[in-house]
Amino acid sequence: MDGKDRGVSTFFIIPLTLFFVGWVLFVALLNGQRDLTILSLLILGISFGAKLWTRMSLSGIKCSSMVDREKVFPGEKLTLRISAENSKFLPVWIQMEIPVDHSLNSSLNEKILTKESSLLWHQRTHFLWELVAQRRGFHQIGPPHILAGDLFAFFSKEKETEGSYHILVYPRLIPLKSFSLPRSDFFGIPGGKSPIQDPTYILGTRDYQHGRPSKYIHWKASARHHRLQEKVFEPTKQEKVLLAVEVGQFRRIKAEEAFEHTLEGVASLAARLDKQGYAVGLVTNGVTAGEGQSSVPVARNPNQLPAILEVLARLKMESKRDIMDILCHGLELSGGISCVYFCYEEDKTITTAEEYFWHRKTPVTFFVYQPRVTSGEEIFKVRPKVHRFDELFF
């Protein structure tokens, strides 16, 4: 991208001032005033020389940027580093301006990070900023803007460079109370402790044990480790949990704080279940920022929890469609899945969701941020499976 002129308001470049100096030079030449002529020529020479200097300032400027972390939790720090090199013989003044999202504040709470320096011929300098992730979300840093000009900084040219970064800030993980989920499988034992194994789900590998069938040998892993490795399978019916988040209610009521708190609870529950060996998945009807899916199929692998946390980090308080439409037409529930359903308040969607899961023989537990008092048959039918959201926390 070509640089754009960006003048600095100084005495030497104000057009009226230059016009006045030119008029003084003309009068000095007419009257033979040598000292005044030299002074006028000096001022004009500095001004036009700085202008010419600035025109060449951006040529030969090379910049590179990097961040040490692109995925963090709230409160964690990341470092932005930009290197600038002047690969020509002409020294220049340079300034870096980096726009940052309001949720990635530096120690000075700046929204545009700014630092400047002077670069001599073939000199390199580094600019460092330490940022702190303030809240969950999908945030952008950059792209950097370079301002370069003469060493007096009378004039400058601006250029936008490539190299913007997107930072994922996961929801905060908080301690949860112990509670039991309804189990739908007899063999809900994680890992290799299950009495029955499923060859379609590979949990990992281990050293081959004598007497095991040769069909369980993992040949690629054996070649990599230079010794025989066998596959370790998941149980035939491992305990599986689907986490469902209904976003439309939060959007309708504009309950942003409740929405953020709910996502923290969902993320914390997903982390606990993953640690306990559950197969976990996520479905939501919310819109996600950037590129990425809004659902994560139920599975058990090392990348499952990061995938769920990424969806929660990108999730906006905007609904794209009804969650029941997604459950009925966009999601296939295999056998042996339990569901934990999160929403803002109790309404008819809970009854509809309960009927949906009942027909599919899927146990479901509801957590609502704002319960309401019901009466009659509805309280008898829905209330036993509905819990207040704050029951999850100490």
N, C-alpha and C positions, 0 to 999 in steps of 0.2 A: 504494500500500500504506500503510495507517495505521501511524503510529509506535507503538512499544511502549515503555513506561516501563522505564528502566534506571537504577536508583539508583546513586549513588556513595557509598561508605562514608565519611561524614564525621560529625563530632560532632553537627552540627545536625539530621541526619535519622534518627538511630538512634531507633527507637520508644521504647525504654526511657528515652533521654535526654529526649525530648519529654514523656513521661509525668512524669518527674521535674521538668522545668521547669514543667509545668502544676500539679503539686502544690505547688511552691515559690510559684507565683503565688497559688494559693488561700490558702496560709498567710500570704503577705505582705499580701493583701487583708484577711484576718481581723485581722491585727495592725497594720494601718495602716503597713506598711513601704514608704514611697514609692519609695526608691531600688531596693529589691529588686523591687518591682512593675514599675518601668520597665524594669529589666534583663530580667525574665522576658518582658514583652510584646515587647521588642525581639528577643529570641531567637526567640520564637514567630512574630513578624511576618516575620523574615527567612526562617524555614523555610517558612511557608505562602506567602509572597510568591514565593520561589524556585520552589515547586511550581507555582503558577499561571503564573509566567513560562515554565517549561519546557513547560507544556501548549500554549502558543502559539508555542514556539520553531521548530517544523518548518514552520509555515505561512509561505508566502512564500519558502521556501528553494528555489532552482533550481540544479540541477547538470547539468553536461555533461562528457563525458570523450572522450578520443581517444588513439590511439597513432599514432606517426609511421610505423611499419612493422608489417605483419602477417605478412610472410614473410621469414625471415632464415636465415642459416647459423650453426652453432655458433660461439660467440665474438663474434658481432656484437651490437651494442647497439641497444636501442629505448627510446624515451622515452614514458612514460605521463603524460598531463596531464589534470588534473581542475579544472574551474572551478566555484566555488560563489558564489552571489549571494544576499544578503539583501535582498529587495524590500519589506520592511516597516520601520516606524519603530522597532521594538523590537530593540535590539542582542542578539546571542546569542553563545554559545560553541559552536564546531563542531569536530567531529573526523571525519576520514575513515579508514575501514578498508577496505583492498583485499586480498582473498584472492588469492594467486598460486600457480601450480603450482610444485612443488618444483624443477622444472628451469628456472625463470626466476627466478634469484636476483638480488637487488639487491646493491649494494656491501657491505651489512651482512649479507647472507645471511638476510634476513627472509623468513618465509613469509606474514606478514600485514603489509602496508605500512600504516603509521599516521602521520598528521600532524594537527595541530590548530591552530586559530587563533580569534581573536575577530573577529566581523563587526559593525560598526556599522550604522546605518540606511542602506539602499540602497548597501551596499558590496560589492565583488566581490574575491575572492581566488583564487589559483591554487596548486595542489599539483602538484609535479613529482617523478617518480621515474625513475631511469635503471636499466633492467634489462639483464641480459646473458644471452643464450641459452646454456645449459650443454650441452644434448644434444638430439639429434633427437627429434621427436615433434609431437603435436598438443596444445598446452597452452592453458589458459584463464586469463584475468585477469578478476577481478571475479565477480559484480557488486559495485559499491561499497556499503558500509554507511555511512550518515550518522548521527552522534550529535550532537544539538543540545540545548542547555539554557541555563540562566541563566549570566551572566558569571562567577559564583563556581564553576560546575561542581558545585553540590551535587546537582542532579538532571539527568537527561538522558533524551531519547526517541530511540529507534533506528528507522531506516527503511532498507529495502533498495531501492536504485534500479535502474533498467534501465541497460543499457550494458555488458554483459560482452563481452570480446573473445577470439577464438580465434587463437592465434599458431601458425603453421606454421614449424617449424625443420627445414630440409632436412638430409639427410645431409651430412657433411663431404666436400668434394672434395679428393682427394689425387692426387699425380702417379702415373702408371702407366708401366710399361715398354711399349715398342713390341712389338706382336705382330700377326701377320697372321691374319685370319679367312678361312675357306674361302669362296671366291666362287662364286656359282652363276649369274651373269649375264655375258654377253659385253659388254653395253653398261652396265657399272656405273660410269659417269662422272657425277658430280653436276653439277647446274645446266645452264646452256645450252651446255656443251661437248660434250654427247652428240650423236652424228651422227643419232640418231633421237629424235623428240619425241613425247610422249603428250599429246593435247589434253584428256584427262580430269584431268590433274594440273597445276594452275596454280601456278608457283613465284613469280611476281610480275609486275610490269609494267616497261616501259621506253618511251622515246620511239619512236614509229612510224618504221620504216625504209622508205624508198621501195622499192617492188617487192614488199613482203610482201603476202600475201593479205589482203583486207579483212575476212575472217571472223575474223582474229586481233586485230582492233581491240577494245580494252576501252573501251566507250563511257562507262561510269560514271566510270572513272578519267580519261578524256579530259575529261569535263565538270568534274571536280574540279580538274585541273591546267591547264585552259584550253588544252590542246594535245593532239594525237593521241597516245594511248598504246596499245601493243600488248602482248599477253600473252606471258609467258615461261614455257615449259612445262618440266616435269621430263622426264628421259629416259624412253624407253619401258620400259626395264628398269633402273631405278635400283637401286643396291645397297641392300638392305633387311635390317635386323637386328632380330630379336625377342629381347628379354632375358626369361628365365624365372627366377623365384625360387621354390624349393620351401621353404615355411615349416614344414611338419609335422615335419621332422627336428629343426629347432632347438627346436621346442616340446617334442618328446618327450624330448630330452636336457637341456632347460632351459639351452641354451647362449646366454645373452643377450648376452654380450660378443662371441661369434662372430657372432651375428645382426647386431648393430650394425656390426661390421667388414665383414660381407658387403654390407650395404646401402650402406656408403660406397664399396665397390668397384663396385657396380652403378651408383650415381649418377655416379661418376667416369668409368666406361666410357660411359655414356649421354651425358655432356657431351662427351667426346672424339669419339664417333661423330657427334654432331650438328654439332660444329665442322668435322668433315671432310666434311660434306655427305651423310651417310647418312640414310636414312629409318629411324627407330628406333621401336620399340614395346615394351610391357612387359606381361607376364602373370604373375600370382601367385595362389596359393591362400590367401593370408593375409587376415585380417579388417582392415578399415580403420576408423580412428576417425572419428566424425562422418559427414557425408554425403559421398559420393563413390564413384567406381568403383574397383575393384581392378585394372583392366586398362586399357591405353592402346593402341588399334589402331596398327599400323605406319603411319606417315605422315611427311611432311616439310613442316613449316610452322613459323613463328616461335613458336607456342604449344606445340609438341610437348615440348621439354625441360622447361619449367615444369610441364606436366601430369604428366610422369614423376616429376619431383622431388616433386610434391605427393603422389602416390600413395605414394612411398617414405617421405615424412614422416609420413603417416597410418598406415602399416602397423604392425600389432601382431604380436607373436610368438604368434599364434593362427591355426590353419588352419580354414577353413570346409568344405573338401571336398578330395578327392584331386586333385592337380594334373593327373594324367592324365585324369581325368574332365572337367576344364575344357578341356584340349587337345583331347580327342576330341569333346566335345559342345557346348562353349561358345565355341569359337574356330575361325574359318575362316582357314586359311593360304592366301594367294594365292601364285602362282608367284614364284620369284626371291627367297625369304626365306632368310636364314641365321639360326641360333639359337645363343645363348650361354646355357647352362643352369647355374644356381647352386644348390648344395645343401650340406648339412653333411657328408655322408659317402657313400661308395660303397655302394650296396645294389642290390637287384633293380629299384628304380624307375629306375635309370640304364639298365639293359638294356631295360626296357619303353619308356622314352622314346626310346632310340636306335632301337628297332624302329619306333616310331611315326613318327619323322622320316625314317627310311630309306624307309618305304613312301610317304611324301609327297615324296620326293626333295629333302629339306631338309637341307643340311649342318648339323651341330650340334657344338659344342664344350662340354665339361663343365668346370666349375671347382668343386672340392670343398674344403671347409674342412679336413676331416680325412680324408685318403685312407686306405685300408686295403690290406693285402697280399692279393692274390687269387692263384689258382692255376688250372692247367689251361686249359680252353678259355675260361673267363671272362676271364682276364688277356689272352689273345690278342685277344679280341673287343672288350673295353671299354677296356683301358689306353691304346691309342694316342690316343684322343680325350679322355682325362681328364687334367686338369692340377691341380696343387695351387693353391689360391687365392692363396697368397703369391707365386706366380710372376708375378702381375700387378704387384707393387710392387717398388720399388728396395730 
